[in-house]
């Protein structure tokens, strides 16, 4: 998208911190009954009565978690919210409120921050969560976004990572690996653009993969769906760092092992085609990719019949005794150790 160089840019220094907050939040409406007081005081006030509160925070840093060369600011705001809501869903809870904190350098005019915030507000509207506070400050190095998500659930519904038992079934929602391949497509097109800025990429054949990377969705539907099916997960986690890493988190905290079946891992047809184009192994992408924001959970064996035909779920393995270890069962029926090769923000370059 070409930028209008004649368009007026408003310096954030013209507004100041409190002016910016007032400007960004002036149209925010409150929809949750649990929100007693939102923006405008020293702290928000929430009332959850007999329900329990779950809270999660994520930090997104420019150059580490996102690249503005291909990540539109509106999409970035939307994705930042989704990433946090996904953590609430992984507790088998319902998201209800978020706080939003921003740090930005002086290269960002007001109009850019408005665009970012429009994505945040769109996500809040779609997922019916209230924006109830946050903070703004300056940054010496680009853009930093911190979002805290708050959710509610009954005590008996909360699902931790440590409840899986041997013989439990391992289940995943949706499909896996598409977000990572969307990133690979965007990185490739960025390199092409740097060589030839006049090149206009045709990304139609990659539309699903790119959408999974730039505009993922949180699985807020799963809690209600499982409740209707009368299935209570024994352990649950969201897939942000790669399928293998998340499985190993559950195994470690539940003191169990696992057999994951390669041929059961769900993949979109577009992912299969693009992996062939990039000459990449689809299982490696599914295991290590990350940012799918699907839910991975375990259920008791007796709940198999309740979910076996449901298109939202894929049964991809089962838990075993801890001493048996964690393994991938390949299509050739070979048993190989399952290793964590997912995203690590602190790894050396």
C-alpha positions, 0 to 999 in steps of 0.5 A: 500500500502506497503512503500519501507523503502529503498526508499530515502527520501529528506528532505525539508530543503535541498531545502528551501522554494524557492527551494521547490516552484520552484521544485513543480511548474516547470512543471506548464503550463498556459491555461487560457486567463485571466491569464496574470502573474502567479507564479514567481512575488510578485502577479499574474495578471489576466484580466477578461475584462467585467466579474466579479470575484468570489473568495473563500478560504478553509483551510484543517487541518490534524486531523480535516479535513482529516486523512492520515491513509486512505487518500492518499496524491495524493487524498488529493491534488485532493480533496482540489482543488475540495472542493474550485472549488465547492464553485465557482460553487455554485456562478453559475460561472466558475473556472479559477485559484487557489492559493495553500499554504502548511504548513508541519512538518518535518516528510514529506519528499519531495517525500510526498509533491510531491505526494500531489502536483501531486493530486493538479496538476491533479485536475487543469488539469482536471478542466482546472484551472491555478495554479497561486501562493501560499505560503509554510511554516513549521508547528509544527503539521502536514499538513495544506492546504489552497487553494484559487479559483478564477472564472469568470461569467457575472454579471447577472449570479451570484447566491447568497444564498439570492434569493429564493422566496416562491413557488420556487422549491428546486433542488439538483444535483446527489445523497446525503450521499455517501461521509459520508458513505465512511468515515464510511467504512474507519474509520471502516477499520482503527480500524480493521487494528489497531487491526490486521495489517495483515488484508487486507480489501475487499472494492470492495462492497464499491467502490462508497462510498469510491470514493465519500469520497476520490476523489469527483468531483465538478459540473462544468458542471451544469452552462452550463447545466442550461444555455442550459436549459434556467434556472436561479437559484434564490439561490444556495449553494454547499453541503459540510456540510450536506443537512439540513445545506445548506437548512437552509443557503438558508432559513435564507439568503432568509427569506423563509421557506421550505418543504423538502420531504424525499422520494425525496432525491436521494440516490445511491443503494450502500448507501442504502445497506451500511446504512442497514449494519451499521444499520443507517437511510439513511435520517439522513445520507443524511441530516447530512453527508456532503462532497457530493459537489453537488449543491443545488439550487432553481428555479422558479415554471415555470421552472419545465418542463425544468428540470423535466426529466433531470437525473442530477437533483432531485426536493426535495421540495419547498420554503414557507413563512418564518412564515411557518418554515422549515420542513421535510415531512417524508415518512409517511407524518409527518411534523417534524422541519428541523434541522442543524446537519451537519459538524461543525469544531469548535464544542466541541469533 
